[in-house]
Amino acid sequence: MENNNLDKKYCKKKKFDFKCKKENAINSLFEVEHFLCNLKKVCNTVGLYKILR
């Protein structure tokens, strides 16, 4: 009996939530941008360290 209820629960299609997907995409791009910016700072610091060493 419980198995049948679970199957029905998983078979229902969820509505596509454009607003949620948009927010997730914006947040992901924001995180990638910050990661790349921090990576650039690290590369510059390592380069400066090599020069001053």
mmCIF entry with sequence, helices, sheets and N, C-alpha, C, O atoms, coordinates in Angstrom:
data_MODEL
# 
_entry.id   MODEL 
# 
_entity.id                         1 
_entity.type                       polymer 
_entity.pdbx_number_of_molecules   1 
# 
_entity_poly.entity_id                      1 
_entity_poly.type                           'polypeptide(L)' 
_entity_poly.nstd_linkage                   no 
_entity_poly.nstd_monomer                   no 
_entity_poly.pdbx_seq_one_letter_code       MENNNLDKKYCKKKKFDFKCKKENAINSLFEVEHFLCNLKKVCNTVGLYKILR 
_entity_poly.pdbx_seq_one_letter_code_can   MENNNLDKKYCKKKKFDFKCKKENAINSLFEVEHFLCNLKKVCNTVGLYKILR 
_entity_poly.pdbx_strand_id                 A 
# 
loop_
_entity_poly_seq.entity_id 
_entity_poly_seq.num 
_entity_poly_seq.mon_id 
_entity_poly_seq.hetero 
1 1  MET n 
1 2  GLU n 
1 3  ASN n 
1 4  ASN n 
1 5  ASN n 
1 6  LEU n 
1 7  ASP n 
1 8  LYS n 
1 9  LYS n 
1 10 TYR n 
1 11 CYS n 
1 12 LYS n 
1 13 LYS n 
1 14 LYS n 
1 15 LYS n 
1 16 PHE n 
1 17 ASP n 
1 18 PHE n 
1 19 LYS n 
1 20 CYS n 
1 21 LYS n 
1 22 LYS n 
1 23 GLU n 
1 24 ASN n 
1 25 ALA n 
1 26 ILE n 
1 27 ASN n 
1 28 SER n 
1 29 LEU n 
1 30 PHE n 
1 31 GLU n 
1 32 VAL n 
1 33 GLU n 
1 34 HIS n 
1 35 PHE n 
1 36 LEU n 
1 37 CYS n 
1 38 ASN n 
1 39 LEU n 
1 40 LYS n 
1 41 LYS n 
1 42 VAL n 
1 43 CYS n 
1 44 ASN n 
1 45 THR n 
1 46 VAL n 
1 47 GLY n 
1 48 LEU n 
1 49 TYR n 
1 50 LYS n 
1 51 ILE n 
1 52 LEU n 
1 53 ARG n 
# 
_struct_asym.id          A 
_struct_asym.entity_id   1 
# 
loop_
_struct_conf.conf_type_id 
_struct_conf.id 
_struct_conf.pdbx_PDB_helix_id 
_struct_conf.beg_label_comp_id 
_struct_conf.beg_label_asym_id 
_struct_conf.beg_label_seq_id 
_struct_conf.pdbx_beg_PDB_ins_code 
_struct_conf.end_label_comp_id 
_struct_conf.end_label_asym_id 
_struct_conf.end_label_seq_id 
_struct_conf.pdbx_end_PDB_ins_code 
_struct_conf.beg_auth_comp_id 
_struct_conf.beg_auth_asym_id 
_struct_conf.beg_auth_seq_id 
_struct_conf.end_auth_comp_id 
_struct_conf.end_auth_asym_id 
_struct_conf.end_auth_seq_id 
_struct_conf.pdbx_PDB_helix_class 
_struct_conf.details 
_struct_conf.pdbx_PDB_helix_length 
HELX_P HELX_P1 AA1 GLU A 2  ? CYS A 11 ? GLU A 2  CYS A 11 1 ? 10 
HELX_P HELX_P2 AA2 PHE A 18 ? LEU A 52 ? PHE A 18 LEU A 52 1 ? 35 
# 
_struct_conf_type.id          HELX_P 
_struct_conf_type.criteria    ? 
_struct_conf_type.reference   ? 
# 
loop_
_atom_site.group_PDB 
_atom_site.id 
_atom_site.type_symbol 
_atom_site.label_atom_id 
_atom_site.label_alt_id 
_atom_site.label_comp_id 
_atom_site.label_asym_id 
_atom_site.label_entity_id 
_atom_site.label_seq_id 
_atom_site.pdbx_PDB_ins_code 
_atom_site.Cartn_x 
_atom_site.Cartn_y 
_atom_site.Cartn_z 
_atom_site.occupancy 
_atom_site.B_iso_or_equiv 
_atom_site.pdbx_formal_charge 
_atom_site.auth_seq_id 
_atom_site.auth_comp_id 
_atom_site.auth_asym_id 
_atom_site.auth_atom_id 
_atom_site.pdbx_PDB_model_num 
ATOM 1   N N  . MET A 1 1  ? 0.815  -1.185 0.000   1.00 0.00 ? 1  MET A N  1 
ATOM 2   C CA . MET A 1 1  ? 0.000  0.000  0.000   1.00 0.00 ? 1  MET A CA 1 
ATOM 3   C C  . MET A 1 1  ? 0.866  1.259  0.000   1.00 0.00 ? 1  MET A C  1 
ATOM 4   O O  . MET A 1 1  ? 0.613  2.190  -0.764  1.00 0.00 ? 1  MET A O  1 
ATOM 5   N N  . GLU A 1 2  ? 1.880  1.285  0.852   1.00 0.00 ? 2  GLU A N  1 
ATOM 6   C CA . GLU A 1 2  ? 2.760  2.447  0.911   1.00 0.00 ? 2  GLU A CA 1 
ATOM 7   C C  . GLU A 1 2  ? 3.554  2.607  -0.384  1.00 0.00 ? 2  GLU A C  1 
ATOM 8   O O  . GLU A 1 2  ? 3.783  3.728  -0.838  1.00 0.00 ? 2  GLU A O  1 
ATOM 9   N N  . ASN A 1 3  ? 3.968  1.503  -0.973  1.00 0.00 ? 3  ASN A N  1 
ATOM 10  C CA . ASN A 1 3  ? 4.731  1.540  -2.214  1.00 0.00 ? 3  ASN A CA 1 
ATOM 11  C C  . ASN A 1 3  ? 3.936  2.218  -3.322  1.00 0.00 ? 3  ASN A C  1 
ATOM 12  O O  . ASN A 1 3  ? 4.492  3.000  -4.094  1.00 0.00 ? 3  ASN A O  1 
ATOM 13  N N  . ASN A 1 4  ? 2.668  1.932  -3.406  1.00 0.00 ? 4  ASN A N  1 
ATOM 14  C CA . ASN A 1 4  ? 1.807  2.511  -4.423  1.00 0.00 ? 4  ASN A CA 1 
ATOM 15  C C  . ASN A 1 4  ? 1.711  4.033  -4.242  1.00 0.00 ? 4  ASN A C  1 
ATOM 16  O O  . ASN A 1 4  ? 1.729  4.779  -5.220  1.00 0.00 ? 4  ASN A O  1 
ATOM 17  N N  . ASN A 1 5  ? 1.609  4.480  -3.003  1.00 0.00 ? 5  ASN A N  1 
ATOM 18  C CA . ASN A 1 5  ? 1.535  5.926  -2.735  1.00 0.00 ? 5  ASN A CA 1 
ATOM 19  C C  . ASN A 1 5  ? 2.835  6.612  -3.111  1.00 0.00 ? 5  ASN A C  1 
ATOM 20  O O  . ASN A 1 5  ? 2.816  7.727  -3.631  1.00 0.00 ? 5  ASN A O  1 
ATOM 21  N N  . LEU A 1 6  ? 3.959  5.968  -2.859  1.00 0.00 ? 6  LEU A N  1 
ATOM 22  C CA . LEU A 1 6  ? 5.246  6.549  -3.216  1.00 0.00 ? 6  LEU A CA 1 
ATOM 23  C C  . LEU A 1 6  ? 5.392  6.668  -4.720  1.00 0.00 ? 6  LEU A C  1 
ATOM 24  O O  . LEU A 1 6  ? 5.913  7.665  -5.219  1.00 0.00 ? 6  LEU A O  1 
ATOM 25  N N  . ASP A 1 7  ? 4.929  5.645  -5.455  1.00 0.00 ? 7  ASP A N  1 
ATOM 26  C CA . ASP A 1 7  ? 5.007  5.684  -6.913  1.00 0.00 ? 7  ASP A CA 1 
ATOM 27  C C  . ASP A 1 7  ? 4.194  6.850  -7.470  1.00 0.00 ? 7  ASP A C  1 
ATOM 28  O O  . ASP A 1 7  ? 4.650  7.543  -8.379  1.00 0.00 ? 7  ASP A O  1 
ATOM 29  N N  . LYS A 1 8  ? 3.018  7.067  -6.941  1.00 0.00 ? 8  LYS A N  1 
ATOM 30  C CA . LYS A 1 8  ? 2.188  8.181  -7.402  1.00 0.00 ? 8  LYS A CA 1 
ATOM 31  C C  . LYS A 1 8  ? 2.855  9.513  -7.094  1.00 0.00 ? 8  LYS A C  1 
ATOM 32  O O  . LYS A 1 8  ? 2.792  10.455 -7.883  1.00 0.00 ? 8  LYS A O  1 
ATOM 33  N N  . LYS A 1 9  ? 3.488  9.571  -5.944  1.00 0.00 ? 9  LYS A N  1 
ATOM 34  C CA . LYS A 1 9  ? 4.144  10.811 -5.529  1.00 0.00 ? 9  LYS A CA 1 
ATOM 35  C C  . LYS A 1 9  ? 5.280  11.168 -6.484  1.00 0.00 ? 9  LYS A C  1 
ATOM 36  O O  . LYS A 1 9  ? 5.448  12.336 -6.835  1.00 0.00 ? 9  LYS A O  1 
ATOM 37  N N  . TYR A 1 10 ? 6.057  10.179 -6.904  1.00 0.00 ? 10 TYR A N  1 
ATOM 38  C CA . TYR A 1 10 ? 7.187  10.429 -7.777  1.00 0.00 ? 10 TYR A CA 1 
ATOM 39  C C  . TYR A 1 10 ? 6.785  10.575 -9.241  1.00 0.00 ? 10 TYR A C  1 
ATOM 40  O O  . TYR A 1 10 ? 7.534  11.156 -10.027 1.00 0.00 ? 10 TYR A O  1 
ATOM 41  N N  . CYS A 1 11 ? 5.636  10.069 -9.617  1.00 0.00 ? 11 CYS A N  1 
ATOM 42  C CA . CYS A 1 11 ? 5.196  10.145 -11.008 1.00 0.00 ? 11 CYS A CA 1 
ATOM 43  C C  . CYS A 1 11 ? 4.610  11.510 -11.359 1.00 0.00 ? 11 CYS A C  1 
ATOM 44  O O  . CYS A 1 11 ? 4.572  11.886 -12.530 1.00 0.00 ? 11 CYS A O  1 
ATOM 45  N N  . LYS A 1 12 ? 4.161  12.242 -10.366 1.00 0.00 ? 12 LYS A N  1 
ATOM 46  C CA . LYS A 1 12 ? 3.589  13.560 -10.647 1.00 0.00 ? 12 LYS A CA 1 
ATOM 47  C C  . LYS A 1 12 ? 4.685  14.479 -11.154 1.00 0.00 ? 12 LYS A C  1 
ATOM 48  O O  . LYS A 1 12 ? 5.775  14.548 -10.585 1.00 0.00 ? 12 LYS A O  1 
ATOM 49  N N  . LYS A 1 13 ? 4.379  15.181 -12.231 1.00 0.00 ? 13 LYS A N  1 
ATOM 50  C CA . LYS A 1 13 ? 5.343  16.138 -12.777 1.00 0.00 ? 13 LYS A CA 1 
ATOM 51  C C  . LYS A 1 13 ? 5.285  17.419 -11.964 1.00 0.00 ? 13 LYS A C  1 
ATOM 52  O O  . LYS A 1 13 ? 4.211  17.910 -11.616 1.00 0.00 ? 13 LYS A O  1 
ATOM 53  N N  . LYS A 1 14 ? 6.455  17.941 -11.674 1.00 0.00 ? 14 LYS A N  1 
ATOM 54  C CA . LYS A 1 14 ? 6.510  19.210 -10.964 1.00 0.00 ? 14 LYS A CA 1 
ATOM 55  C C  . LYS A 1 14 ? 6.449  20.334 -11.991 1.00 0.00 ? 14 LYS A C  1 
ATOM 56  O O  . LYS A 1 14 ? 6.920  20.193 -13.120 1.00 0.00 ? 14 LYS A O  1 
ATOM 57  N N  . LYS A 1 15 ? 5.866  21.440 -11.582 1.00 0.00 ? 15 LYS A N  1 
ATOM 58  C CA . LYS A 1 15 ? 5.823  22.605 -12.455 1.00 0.00 ? 15 LYS A CA 1 
ATOM 59  C C  . LYS A 1 15 ? 7.220  23.164 -12.593 1.00 0.00 ? 15 LYS A C  1 
ATOM 60  O O  . LYS A 1 15 ? 8.008  23.129 -11.648 1.00 0.00 ? 15 LYS A O  1 
ATOM 61  N N  . PHE A 1 16 ? 7.527  23.679 -13.769 1.00 0.00 ? 16 PHE A N  1 
ATOM 62  C CA . PHE A 1 16 ? 8.815  24.312 -14.016 1.00 0.00 ? 16 PHE A CA 1 
ATOM 63  C C  . PHE A 1 16 ? 8.786  25.691 -13.383 1.00 0.00 ? 16 PHE A C  1 
ATOM 64  O O  . PHE A 1 16 ? 7.992  26.543 -13.780 1.00 0.00 ? 16 PHE A O  1 
ATOM 65  N N  . ASP A 1 17 ? 9.642  25.912 -12.408 1.00 0.00 ? 17 ASP A N  1 
ATOM 66  C CA . ASP A 1 17 ? 9.674  27.185 -11.693 1.00 0.00 ? 17 ASP A CA 1 
ATOM 67  C C  . ASP A 1 17 ? 10.779 28.047 -12.279 1.00 0.00 ? 17 ASP A C  1 
ATOM 68  O O  . ASP A 1 17 ? 11.941 27.944 -11.886 1.00 0.00 ? 17 ASP A O  1 
ATOM 69  N N  . PHE A 1 18 ? 10.399 28.903 -13.229 1.00 0.00 ? 18 PHE A N  1 
ATOM 70  C CA . PHE A 1 18 ? 11.372 29.745 -13.932 1.00 0.00 ? 18 PHE A CA 1 
ATOM 71  C C  . PHE A 1 18 ? 12.067 30.708 -12.981 1.00 0.00 ? 18 PHE A C  1 
ATOM 72  O O  . PHE A 1 18 ? 13.271 30.933 -13.098 1.00 0.00 ? 18 PHE A O  1 
ATOM 73  N N  . LYS A 1 19 ? 11.327 31.274 -12.046 1.00 0.00 ? 19 LYS A N  1 
ATOM 74  C CA . LYS A 1 19 ? 11.900 32.242 -11.108 1.00 0.00 ? 19 LYS A CA 1 
ATOM 75  C C  . LYS A 1 19 ? 12.993 31.584 -10.258 1.00 0.00 ? 19 LYS A C  1 
ATOM 76  O O  . LYS A 1 19 ? 14.053 32.169 -10.038 1.00 0.00 ? 19 LYS A O  1 
ATOM 77  N N  . CYS A 1 20 ? 12.730 30.384 -9.792  1.00 0.00 ? 20 CYS A N  1 
ATOM 78  C CA . CYS A 1 20 ? 13.706 29.657 -8.976  1.00 0.00 ? 20 CYS A CA 1 
ATOM 79  C C  . CYS A 1 20 ? 14.939 29.308 -9.803  1.00 0.00 ? 20 CYS A C  1 
ATOM 80  O O  . CYS A 1 20 ? 16.066 29.466 -9.335  1.00 0.00 ? 20 CYS A O  1 
ATOM 81  N N  . LYS A 1 21 ? 14.730 28.838 -11.023 1.00 0.00 ? 21 LYS A N  1 
ATOM 82  C CA . LYS A 1 21 ? 15.856 28.480 -11.901 1.00 0.00 ? 21 LYS A CA 1 
ATOM 83  C C  . LYS A 1 21 ? 16.693 29.715 -12.217 1.00 0.00 ? 21 LYS A C  1 
ATOM 84  O O  . LYS A 1 21 ? 17.921 29.641 -12.257 1.00 0.00 ? 21 LYS A O  1 
ATOM 85  N N  . LYS A 1 22 ? 16.034 30.845 -12.440 1.00 0.00 ? 22 LYS A N  1 
ATOM 86  C CA . LYS A 1 22 ? 16.732 32.089 -12.745 1.00 0.00 ? 22 LYS A CA 1 
ATOM 87  C C  . LYS A 1 22 ? 17.595 32.515 -11.563 1.00 0.00 ? 22 LYS A C  1 
ATOM 88  O O  . LYS A 1 22 ? 18.752 32.893 -11.747 1.00 0.00 ? 22 LYS A O  1 
ATOM 89  N N  . GLU A 1 23 ? 17.048 32.459 -10.355 1.00 0.00 ? 23 GLU A N  1 
ATOM 90  C CA . GLU A 1 23 ? 17.796 32.827 -9.150  1.00 0.00 ? 23 GLU A CA 1 
ATOM 91  C C  . GLU A 1 23 ? 18.996 31.896 -8.959  1.00 0.00 ? 23 GLU A C  1 
ATOM 92  O O  . GLU A 1 23 ? 20.085 32.352 -8.608  1.00 0.00 ? 23 GLU A O  1 
ATOM 93  N N  . ASN A 1 24 ? 18.804 30.609 -9.186  1.00 0.00 ? 24 ASN A N  1 
ATOM 94  C CA . ASN A 1 24 ? 19.904 29.649 -9.041  1.00 0.00 ? 24 ASN A CA 1 
ATOM 95  C C  . ASN A 1 24 ? 21.007 29.924 -10.058 1.00 0.00 ? 24 ASN A C  1 
ATOM 96  O O  . ASN A 1 24 ? 22.189 29.835 -9.728  1.00 0.00 ? 24 ASN A O  1 
ATOM 97  N N  . ALA A 1 25 ? 20.633 30.254 -11.279 1.00 0.00 ? 25 ALA A N  1 
ATOM 98  C CA . ALA A 1 25 ? 21.620 30.541 -12.323 1.00 0.00 ? 25 ALA A CA 1 
ATOM 99  C C  . ALA A 1 25 ? 22.402 31.813 -11.990 1.00 0.00 ? 25 ALA A C  1 
ATOM 100 O O  . ALA A 1 25 ? 23.620 31.868 -12.166 1.00 0.00 ? 25 ALA A O  1 
ATOM 101 N N  . ILE A 1 26 ? 21.699 32.821 -11.514 1.00 0.00 ? 26 ILE A N  1 
ATOM 102 C CA . ILE A 1 26 ? 22.365 34.075 -11.149 1.00 0.00 ? 26 ILE A CA 1 
ATOM 103 C C  . ILE A 1 26 ? 23.332 33.848 -9.996  1.00 0.00 ? 26 ILE A C  1 
ATOM 104 O O  . ILE A 1 26 ? 24.452 34.359 -10.014 1.00 0.00 ? 26 ILE A O  1 
ATOM 105 N N  . ASN A 1 27 ? 22.908 33.087 -8.999  1.00 0.00 ? 27 ASN A N  1 
ATOM 106 C CA . ASN A 1 27 ? 23.781 32.801 -7.863  1.00 0.00 ? 27 ASN A CA 1 
ATOM 107 C C  . ASN A 1 27 ? 25.000 31.989 -8.287  1.00 0.00 ? 27 ASN A C  1 
ATOM 108 O O  . ASN A 1 27 ? 26.102 32.227 -7.793  1.00 0.00 ? 27 ASN A O  1 
ATOM 109 N N  . SER A 1 28 ? 24.816 31.047 -9.185  1.00 0.00 ? 28 SER A N  1 
ATOM 110 C CA . SER A 1 28 ? 25.929 30.232 -9.661  1.00 0.00 ? 28 SER A CA 1 
ATOM 111 C C  . SER A 1 28 ? 26.938 31.086 -10.425 1.00 0.00 ? 28 SER A C  1 
ATOM 112 O O  . SER A 1 28 ? 28.145 30.960 -10.217 1.00 0.00 ? 28 SER A O  1 
ATOM 113 N N  . LEU A 1 29 ? 26.449 31.948 -11.304 1.00 0.00 ? 29 LEU A N  1 
ATOM 114 C CA . LEU A 1 29 ? 27.343 32.827 -12.060 1.00 0.00 ? 29 LEU A CA 1 
ATOM 115 C C  . LEU A 1 29 ? 28.082 33.785 -11.134 1.00 0.00 ? 29 LEU A C  1 
ATOM 116 O O  . LEU A 1 29 ? 29.254 34.089 -11.358 1.00 0.00 ? 29 LEU A O  1 
ATOM 117 N N  . PHE A 1 30 ? 27.410 34.254 -10.106 1.00 0.00 ? 30 PHE A N  1 
ATOM 118 C CA . PHE A 1 30 ? 28.030 35.150 -9.131  1.00 0.00 ? 30 PHE A CA 1 
ATOM 119 C C  . PHE A 1 30 ? 29.174 34.441 -8.406  1.00 0.00 ? 30 PHE A C  1 
ATOM 120 O O  . PHE A 1 30 ? 30.245 35.015 -8.208  1.00 0.00 ? 30 PHE A O  1 
ATOM 121 N N  . GLU A 1 31 ? 28.936 33.184 -8.014  1.00 0.00 ? 31 GLU A N  1 
ATOM 122 C CA . GLU A 1 31 ? 29.978 32.406 -7.336  1.00 0.00 ? 31 GLU A CA 1 
ATOM 123 C C  . GLU A 1 31 ? 31.159 32.130 -8.260  1.00 0.00 ? 31 GLU A C  1 
ATOM 124 O O  . GLU A 1 31 ? 32.307 32.189 -7.821  1.00 0.00 ? 31 GLU A O  1 
ATOM 125 N N  . VAL A 1 32 ? 30.902 31.832 -9.516  1.00 0.00 ? 32 VAL A N  1 
ATOM 126 C CA . VAL A 1 32 ? 31.972 31.578 -10.484 1.00 0.00 ? 32 VAL A CA 1 
ATOM 127 C C  . VAL A 1 32 ? 32.791 32.845 -10.688 1.00 0.00 ? 32 VAL A C  1 
ATOM 128 O O  . VAL A 1 32 ? 34.020 32.790 -10.748 1.00 0.00 ? 32 VAL A O  1 
ATOM 129 N N  . GLU A 1 33 ? 32.121 33.978 -10.794 1.00 0.00 ? 33 GLU A N  1 
ATOM 130 C CA . GLU A 1 33 ? 32.820 35.251 -10.985 1.00 0.00 ? 33 GLU A CA 1 
ATOM 131 C C  . GLU A 1 33 ? 33.759 35.537 -9.811  1.00 0.00 ? 33 GLU A C  1 
ATOM 132 O O  . GLU A 1 33 ? 34.901 35.950 -10.013 1.00 0.00 ? 33 GLU A O  1 
ATOM 133 N N  . HIS A 1 34 ? 33.282 35.319 -8.601  1.00 0.00 ? 34 HIS A N  1 
ATOM 134 C CA . HIS A 1 34 ? 34.125 35.546 -7.429  1.00 0.00 ? 34 HIS A CA 1 
ATOM 135 C C  . HIS A 1 34 ? 35.290 34.568 -7.376  1.00 0.00 ? 34 HIS A C  1 
ATOM 136 O O  . HIS A 1 34 ? 36.404 34.950 -7.015  1.00 0.00 ? 34 HIS A O  1 
ATOM 137 N N  . PHE A 1 35 ? 35.046 33.322 -7.729  1.00 0.00 ? 35 PHE A N  1 
ATOM 138 C CA . PHE A 1 35 ? 36.127 32.335 -7.747  1.00 0.00 ? 35 PHE A CA 1 
ATOM 139 C C  . PHE A 1 35 ? 37.212 32.746 -8.733  1.00 0.00 ? 35 PHE A C  1 
ATOM 140 O O  . PHE A 1 35 ? 38.397 32.694 -8.404  1.00 0.00 ? 35 PHE A O  1 
ATOM 141 N N  . LEU A 1 36 ? 36.822 33.153 -9.938  1.00 0.00 ? 36 LEU A N  1 
ATOM 142 C CA . LEU A 1 36 ? 37.806 33.549 -10.943 1.00 0.00 ? 36 LEU A CA 1 
ATOM 143 C C  . LEU A 1 36 ? 38.562 34.804 -10.526 1.00 0.00 ? 36 LEU A C  1 
ATOM 144 O O  . LEU A 1 36 ? 39.758 34.929 -10.789 1.00 0.00 ? 36 LEU A O  1 
ATOM 145 N N  . CYS A 1 37 ? 37.867 35.730 -9.878  1.00 0.00 ? 37 CYS A N  1 
ATOM 146 C CA . CYS A 1 37 ? 38.524 36.942 -9.398  1.00 0.00 ? 37 CYS A CA 1 
ATOM 147 C C  . CYS A 1 37 ? 39.555 36.591 -8.327  1.00 0.00 ? 37 CYS A C  1 
ATOM 148 O O  . CYS A 1 37 ? 40.668 37.116 -8.341  1.00 0.00 ? 37 CYS A O  1 
ATOM 149 N N  . ASN A 1 38 ? 39.192 35.713 -7.410  1.00 0.00 ? 38 ASN A N  1 
ATOM 150 C CA . ASN A 1 38 ? 40.121 35.292 -6.362  1.00 0.00 ? 38 ASN A CA 1 
ATOM 151 C C  . ASN A 1 38 ? 41.288 34.517 -6.947  1.00 0.00 ? 38 ASN A C  1 
ATOM 152 O O  . ASN A 1 38 ? 42.416 34.647 -6.472  1.00 0.00 ? 38 ASN A O  1 
ATOM 153 N N  . LEU A 1 39 ? 41.036 33.719 -7.965  1.00 0.00 ? 39 LEU A N  1 
ATOM 154 C CA . LEU A 1 39 ? 42.101 32.954 -8.622  1.00 0.00 ? 39 LEU A CA 1 
ATOM 155 C C  . LEU A 1 39 ? 43.086 33.903 -9.294  1.00 0.00 ? 39 LEU A C  1 
ATOM 156 O O  . LEU A 1 39 ? 44.296 33.681 -9.254  1.00 0.00 ? 39 LEU A O  1 
ATOM 157 N N  . LYS A 1 40 ? 42.569 34.954 -9.908  1.00 0.00 ? 40 LYS A N  1 
ATOM 158 C CA . LYS A 1 40 ? 43.430 35.949 -10.556 1.00 0.00 ? 40 LYS A CA 1 
ATOM 159 C C  . LYS A 1 40 ? 44.318 36.642 -9.515  1.00 0.00 ? 40 LYS A C  1 
ATOM 160 O O  . LYS A 1 40 ? 45.501 36.875 -9.762  1.00 0.00 ? 40 LYS A O  1 
ATOM 161 N N  . LYS A 1 41 ? 43.743 36.969 -8.355  1.00 0.00 ? 41 LYS A N  1 
ATOM 162 C CA . LYS A 1 41 ? 44.510 37.599 -7.284  1.00 0.00 ? 41 LYS A CA 1 
ATOM 163 C C  . LYS A 1 41 ? 45.613 36.668 -6.790  1.00 0.00 ? 41 LYS A C  1 
ATOM 164 O O  . LYS A 1 41 ? 46.729 37.115 -6.523  1.00 0.00 ? 41 LYS A O  1 
ATOM 165 N N  . VAL A 1 42 ? 45.311 35.384 -6.667  1.00 0.00 ? 42 VAL A N  1 
ATOM 166 C CA . VAL A 1 42 ? 46.309 34.409 -6.215  1.00 0.00 ? 42 VAL A CA 1 
ATOM 167 C C  . VAL A 1 42 ? 47.437 34.300 -7.238  1.00 0.00 ? 42 VAL A C  1 
ATOM 168 O O  . VAL A 1 42 ? 48.611 34.262 -6.868  1.00 0.00 ? 42 VAL A O  1 
ATOM 169 N N  . CYS A 1 43 ? 47.088 34.252 -8.511  1.00 0.00 ? 43 CYS A N  1 
ATOM 170 C CA . CYS A 1 43 ? 48.111 34.156 -9.562  1.00 0.00 ? 43 CYS A CA 1 
ATOM 171 C C  . CYS A 1 43 ? 49.007 35.399 -9.548  1.00 0.00 ? 43 CYS A C  1 
ATOM 172 O O  . CYS A 1 43 ? 50.223 35.287 -9.700  1.00 0.00 ? 43 CYS A O  1 
ATOM 173 N N  . ASN A 1 44 ? 48.415 36.571 -9.367  1.00 0.00 ? 44 ASN A N  1 
ATOM 174 C CA . ASN A 1 44 ? 49.205 37.799 -9.291  1.00 0.00 ? 44 ASN A CA 1 
ATOM 175 C C  . ASN A 1 44 ? 50.121 37.781 -8.076  1.00 0.00 ? 44 ASN A C  1 
ATOM 176 O O  . ASN A 1 44 ? 51.269 38.217 -8.161  1.00 0.00 ? 44 ASN A O  1 
ATOM 177 N N  . THR A 1 45 ? 49.636 37.289 -6.964  1.00 0.00 ? 45 THR A N  1 
ATOM 178 C CA . THR A 1 45 ? 50.440 37.219 -5.744  1.00 0.00 ? 45 THR A CA 1 
ATOM 179 C C  . THR A 1 45 ? 51.606 36.254 -5.912  1.00 0.00 ? 45 THR A C  1 
ATOM 180 O O  . THR A 1 45 ? 52.723 36.547 -5.487  1.00 0.00 ? 45 THR A O  1 
ATOM 181 N N  . VAL A 1 46 ? 51.352 35.108 -6.529  1.00 0.00 ? 46 VAL A N  1 
ATOM 182 C CA . VAL A 1 46 ? 52.422 34.133 -6.759  1.00 0.00 ? 46 VAL A CA 1 
ATOM 183 C C  . VAL A 1 46 ? 53.463 34.714 -7.706  1.00 0.00 ? 46 VAL A C  1 
ATOM 184 O O  . VAL A 1 46 ? 54.662 34.538 -7.486  1.00 0.00 ? 46 VAL A O  1 
ATOM 185 N N  . GLY A 1 47 ? 53.034 35.391 -8.733  1.00 0.00 ? 47 GLY A N  1 
ATOM 186 C CA . GLY A 1 47 ? 53.958 36.030 -9.674  1.00 0.00 ? 47 GLY A CA 1 
ATOM 187 C C  . GLY A 1 47 ? 54.811 37.083 -8.988  1.00 0.00 ? 47 GLY A C  1 
ATOM 188 O O  . GLY A 1 47 ? 56.018 37.161 -9.217  1.00 0.00 ? 47 GLY A O  1 
ATOM 189 N N  . LEU A 1 48 ? 54.176 37.897 -8.141  1.00 0.00 ? 48 LEU A N  1 
ATOM 190 C CA . LEU A 1 48 ? 54.904 38.911 -7.395  1.00 0.00 ? 48 LEU A CA 1 
ATOM 191 C C  . LEU A 1 48 ? 55.906 38.272 -6.437  1.00 0.00 ? 48 LEU A C  1 
ATOM 192 O O  . LEU A 1 48 ? 57.022 38.763 -6.268  1.00 0.00 ? 48 LEU A O  1 
ATOM 193 N N  . TYR A 1 49 ? 55.494 37.181 -5.820  1.00 0.00 ? 49 TYR A N  1 
ATOM 194 C CA . TYR A 1 49 ? 56.381 36.463 -4.898  1.00 0.00 ? 49 TYR A CA 1 
ATOM 195 C C  . TYR A 1 49 ? 57.618 35.934 -5.641  1.00 0.00 ? 49 TYR A C  1 
ATOM 196 O O  . TYR A 1 49 ? 58.739 36.026 -5.141  1.00 0.00 ? 49 TYR A O  1 
ATOM 197 N N  . LYS A 1 50 ? 57.399 35.385 -6.830  1.00 0.00 ? 50 LYS A N  1 
ATOM 198 C CA . LYS A 1 50 ? 58.518 34.857 -7.615  1.00 0.00 ? 50 LYS A CA 1 
ATOM 199 C C  . LYS A 1 50 ? 59.487 35.972 -8.007  1.00 0.00 ? 50 LYS A C  1 
ATOM 200 O O  . LYS A 1 50 ? 60.700 35.764 -7.997  1.00 0.00 ? 50 LYS A O  1 
ATOM 201 N N  . ILE A 1 51 ? 58.969 37.144 -8.349  1.00 0.00 ? 51 ILE A N  1 
ATOM 202 C CA . ILE A 1 51 ? 59.803 38.269 -8.741  1.00 0.00 ? 51 ILE A CA 1 
ATOM 203 C C  . ILE A 1 51 ? 60.627 38.773 -7.543  1.00 0.00 ? 51 ILE A C  1 
ATOM 204 O O  . ILE A 1 51 ? 61.825 39.030 -7.666  1.00 0.00 ? 51 ILE A O  1 
ATOM 205 N N  . LEU A 1 52 ? 59.977 38.906 -6.408  1.00 0.00 ? 52 LEU A N  1 
ATOM 206 C CA . LEU A 1 52 ? 60.641 39.459 -5.221  1.00 0.00 ? 52 LEU A CA 1 
ATOM 207 C C  . LEU A 1 52 ? 61.559 38.453 -4.521  1.00 0.00 ? 52 LEU A C  1 
ATOM 208 O O  . LEU A 1 52 ? 62.419 38.839 -3.729  1.00 0.00 ? 52 LEU A O  1 
ATOM 209 N N  . ARG A 1 53 ? 61.382 37.216 -4.803  1.00 0.00 ? 53 ARG A N  1 
ATOM 210 C CA . ARG A 1 53 ? 62.174 36.172 -4.171  1.00 0.00 ? 53 ARG A CA 1 
ATOM 211 C C  . ARG A 1 53 ? 63.559 36.237 -4.714  1.00 0.00 ? 53 ARG A C  1 
ATOM 212 O O  . ARG A 1 53 ? 64.414 35.443 -4.322  1.00 0.00 ? 53 ARG A O  1 
# 
